[in-house]
Amino acid sequence: MIPIKTGAELERIRVSGALLRDVFTGLEDMIRPGTTTAELDAAAEEMIRSRGGAPAFKGYQGYPATICASINEQVVHGIPGSRALAEGDIIGVDIGVVLDGFYSDATRTYPVGEVSEEARRLMRVTGEALDRGIEMARPGNRLSDISHAIQKHAESHGYSVVRALVGHGIGRRMHEEPQIPNFGPPGKGPELLAGMVLAIEPMVNVGTWEVLTLEDAWTFVTVDGKLSCHFEDTVAVTDAGPEILTR
């Protein structure tokens, strides 16, 4: 069953999302060659806790960190550590916040210094694919209208969408119903209703959509070693249209 949020609940997710947005703003100047992913993680945790929130990922099913830091061919769930960012990398930073019992979740992919034209194009198209999906998050549409819009845009540019990982509902819990694939035909699945809150998150690859998990049991990578990009926002379905709570 997909939870429908009340106006008061939606406002609390909105406040959580505003904190998360500020955390990303605070990290942006740190995304440069030489910064380690552990430094990004520590800074994000300090910013979240200083505002009365808590990292949603830390300890979740045993995950050891505040952020997921996924570089280049890493798709999602990269664990922060001693690795330093290098010129030309791209890094997906995925962060969840819980504030006053309500969750928000978002991902931004950043260039590190000067990156290749291929990387810039992948990032642009993935961001556009997210926007296409968000645009379909309206009452009366079907869940797969979001999925189809993402897939259509990514594949029209020659990319593939990851199929093993999905977006999700969010609110009082980090992961709620429904699961939101990034592929599929339109017009399928539950009808979208005002009050639903969704974490929409395309993961788009330069090569094949297939992924595998590294020995750390968390980090997903592309099987062909080619670049992957991830963007995500927490979005409320409202009668006035989609409201992006994490921008």
Secondary structure, DSSP 8 states (H G I E B T S, - for coil): ------HHHHHHHHHHHHHHHHHHHHHGGG-STT-BHHHHHHHHHHHHHHTT-EESSTTGGG--SSEEEEETTEEE-----S-B--TT-EEEEEEEEEETTEEEEEEEEEE-SS--HHHHHHHHHHHHHHHHHHHT-STTSBHHHHHHHHHHHHHHTT-EE-SS--EEE-SSSSSEEEEE-S---SS-SSB--TT-EEEE--EEESS-S-EEE-TTSS-EEETT---EEE-BEEEEEETTEEEETT-
